[in-house]
Amino acid sequence: MGWNVSILHIAAPGPDAGGSLILGADRRTDPAGDDDAWARAVDGGTVVASGDILDPHAVERFAAHTGVPVTSVMIGSTGGAYGIEVYRDGALVRRVGETDDGFSDQVGPPLAEESLPAVLAEKHSEDRYFALFAAVAGITDLSFLADAEFARVITPELTFGPEGLD
């Protein structure tokens, strides 16, 4: 399909993740089509989505600050790169990343969700990472990514600024 999207699930209620996010008045129904971060309430918490890569340092700081379960996935299927990070109690417990050219990186012990039939049955990396993210985050349906209203996240800044990876 060609998705390029980063998604963060925060196990805190409401579109503002229990007060952890400050939202603007702007609304959008296609967060993957924009490089800003966009939030909405979903199963078991709040999702932040962006067409840009979420800054891993900002996600790590956010997870440590909130102390609630945080799961981050990056689907870069047009460039062939995929990754997921899982934080619990503010600490990274699992990171899995891969590229279509064979690079693979893993930190932490495998999660039980990695062995679920719904995850293993997916033939394409893009679909497998979407399925793994949904399973770990407890989201039953990801269709909201294309047809639900999101609010712009004003703070904290979770996407890269113009300076990139610095």
C-alpha positions as CSV (number, residue, x, y, z in Angstrom):
1,M,0.0,0.0,0.0
2,G,2.9,2.4,0.6
3,W,2.2,3.8,4.1
4,N,4.7,6.3,5.6
5,V,3.4,6.9,9.1
6,S,4.5,7.0,12.7
7,I,1.9,6.1,15.4
8,L,2.2,6.5,19.1
9,H,-0.3,4.8,21.5
10,I,-0.5,6.3,25.0
11,A,-2.4,4.3,27.5
12,A,-4.2,7.4,29.0
13,P,-7.8,8.4,28.3
14,G,-9.1,11.2,26.1
15,P,-7.8,12.9,23.0
16,D,-5.2,14.8,25.1
17,A,-3.8,11.6,26.8
18,G,-5.1,12.5,30.2
19,G,-3.7,16.0,30.0
20,S,-0.2,15.0,28.7
21,L,-0.8,16.6,25.3
22,I,-1.8,20.1,24.5
23,L,-4.0,20.2,21.4
24,G,-4.7,23.0,19.0
25,A,-7.9,23.9,17.2
26,D,-6.8,22.5,13.9
27,R,-8.5,19.2,12.8
28,R,-7.5,16.7,10.1
29,T,-8.8,13.3,8.9
30,D,-5.6,12.0,7.3
31,P,-2.7,12.4,9.8
32,A,-0.4,10.3,7.7
33,G,-0.7,13.1,5.0
34,D,1.0,15.7,7.3
35,D,4.3,15.9,9.1
36,D,2.8,17.4,12.2
37,A,1.6,15.2,15.1
38,W,-2.2,14.6,15.3
39,A,-4.1,13.0,18.3
40,R,-7.4,11.3,18.9
41,A,-8.9,9.0,21.6
42,V,-9.0,5.3,20.7
43,D,-9.3,1.9,22.4
44,G,-7.5,2.0,25.7
45,G,-6.0,5.5,25.3
46,T,-4.8,8.1,22.9
47,V,-3.1,7.8,19.5
48,V,-0.8,10.3,18.0
49,A,-0.1,9.9,14.3
50,S,2.2,11.7,11.9
51,G,3.4,11.4,8.3
52,D,6.9,12.2,9.7
53,I,9.1,10.0,11.9
54,L,8.4,10.7,15.5
55,D,11.6,11.8,17.3
56,P,12.7,8.7,19.3
57,H,14.3,10.9,22.0
58,A,11.1,12.9,22.4
59,V,9.0,9.6,22.6
60,E,11.4,8.2,25.2
61,R,11.2,11.5,27.3
62,F,7.4,11.5,26.9
63,A,7.2,7.8,28.1
64,A,9.4,8.5,31.1
65,H,7.4,11.6,31.9
66,T,3.9,10.0,31.7
67,G,4.8,6.7,33.2
68,V,1.9,5.0,31.4
69,P,2.4,2.3,28.7
70,V,3.5,3.8,25.5
71,T,3.9,2.0,22.2
72,S,5.4,3.6,19.1
73,V,5.5,2.2,15.6
74,M,7.1,3.5,12.4
75,I,5.9,2.2,9.0
76,G,8.1,3.5,6.1
77,S,7.0,1.0,3.5
78,T,8.0,3.2,0.5
79,G,11.6,3.2,1.9
80,G,11.5,-0.3,3.3
81,A,12.0,0.5,7.0
82,Y,9.8,-0.6,10.0
83,G,10.2,-0.4,13.7
84,I,8.3,-0.6,17.0
85,E,9.3,0.5,20.5
86,V,7.4,-0.5,23.7
87,Y,7.7,1.4,26.9
88,R,6.4,0.3,30.3
89,D,6.7,2.3,33.5
90,G,8.7,4.9,31.6
91,A,11.4,2.4,30.4
92,L,12.0,0.8,27.0
93,V,11.2,-2.9,27.3
94,R,11.3,-3.9,23.6
95,R,12.6,-2.5,20.3
96,V,12.4,-4.3,17.0
97,G,13.4,-2.7,13.7
98,E,14.1,-4.0,10.2
99,T,14.6,-2.9,6.6
100,D,13.7,-4.6,3.4
101,D,17.4,-5.1,2.6
102,G,17.8,-7.4,5.5
103,F,19.0,-5.2,8.4
104,S,17.4,-6.1,11.7
105,D,17.8,-4.7,15.2
106,Q,16.3,-5.9,18.5
107,V,16.5,-4.8,22.1
108,G,14.8,-6.6,25.0
109,P,13.1,-10.0,25.2
110,P,10.4,-10.8,22.6
111,L,6.8,-9.8,23.5
112,A,4.1,-12.5,23.7
113,E,2.2,-10.5,21.0
114,E,5.0,-11.1,18.5
115,S,3.9,-14.8,18.4
116,L,0.2,-14.2,17.9
117,P,-1.3,-15.9,14.8
118,A,-2.7,-12.5,13.6
119,V,0.9,-11.1,13.6
120,L,2.7,-14.1,12.2
121,A,0.1,-14.6,9.4
122,E,1.0,-11.3,7.8
123,K,3.2,-11.7,4.7
124,H,4.4,-8.2,4.3
125,S,6.4,-6.2,6.9
126,E,4.1,-3.3,6.7
127,D,1.1,-5.4,7.7
128,R,3.0,-7.4,10.3
129,Y,4.1,-4.1,12.1
130,F,0.6,-2.7,11.9
131,A,-0.8,-6.0,13.4
132,L,1.9,-6.1,16.1
133,F,1.3,-2.4,17.1
134,A,-2.5,-3.1,17.3
135,A,-1.9,-6.2,19.4
136,V,0.6,-4.5,21.8
137,A,-1.5,-1.4,22.2
138,G,-4.8,-3.2,22.5
139,I,-6.4,-1.5,19.5
140,T,-9.0,-3.6,17.8
141,D,-9.3,-1.6,14.5
142,L,-6.8,0.7,12.8
143,S,-9.3,2.0,10.2
144,F,-9.5,5.3,12.1
145,L,-6.1,6.2,10.5
146,A,-7.9,7.1,7.3
147,D,-11.3,8.3,8.3
148,A,-11.4,9.8,11.8
149,E,-10.9,13.3,13.0
150,F,-7.6,14.1,14.7
151,A,-6.6,17.3,16.6
152,R,-3.1,18.9,16.1
153,V,-0.7,18.3,18.9
154,I,0.9,21.6,20.0
155,T,3.0,20.2,22.8
156,P,5.0,18.3,23.6
157,E,6.9,18.4,20.3
158,L,7.1,14.8,19.1
159,T,8.2,15.1,15.5
160,F,11.6,16.2,14.2
161,G,12.1,19.9,13.7
162,P,13.7,21.4,10.6
163,E,17.1,20.5,12.0
164,G,16.3,16.8,11.5
165,L,18.0,14.2,13.7
166,D,20.1,16.6,15.7
